[in-house]
């Protein structure tokens, strides 16, 4: 249950508006994608992060690493 507060807060925004529940959910997906990239090198750029998306990103990360090392890439 939420309780609406009908008193503007001039310290928040120029209109005194308050958000209702958005801030806790905004960074979650980005944090998960960043953790995957940090742990595996796979750069995820779309949601939802599915198994197929993860495998595609891992293949691309492996190809980039091979190219960086100078090894030929698989066809």
N, C-alpha and C positions, 0 to 999 in steps of 0.2 A: 504494500500500500504506500502511496506517496501523498505527501501533503504539499499543496501549492502555497507558495509564499508570494503574496501580492505586494511586496515592498521592494522597490527598485534598489539596487546596490550600485551607486555611482563609481565604486572602486573596481568593479569587474569589467564593464564595457561602457561605451559612450551612451548606450541605451539603458544600462542598468539590468540587462537581461542575465539570467542564470541558466546554465545548461542542466539537462535532466538525464543523467546516466550515461552520456556518451564518453566522457574521458576514460573511464576504466577499460573500455573495449577497443579503443582506437589503436594502441600500440601492440596489441597481442600478436596479431598475424605477422607484423614486421619483425617482432622479436624472435618468433619461431623461425621465420625465413633466414634471419641473420644468424641464428644459432646453427641452422643447417649448413649455411655457407661457411661459417667459421670452423665447423667440425669436419666438413667433407670437401669443401672447395666448390660445391655445386651451387650455382647462383639461381635461386628460384625467383621468378618475376611475375607469377600469376597465382591466383587463388581460385579454387581450393588447391592445396598442395596434395596432389594425388600420387599414388605409386608410379603411374606412368610419367607424370611430370618430374618426379624425383629421379627416375631412371634416365630420362632424357637429359636432365641437368647434369647428372653424374657422367654420362657419356661425353657431353660437351666439355666438362671440366677435365676429363681424362685426355681428350683430344687437344685441348689447350696446353695441358702439361707436357704432352708428347711433343707438340710443336715448339714449345719453349725450350725443351731439351734438345731439339734438332732431330728427333726420331721421326721416321715416316708415319703418317696417319693411316689408319685402316680405311678401306673403301667400303 
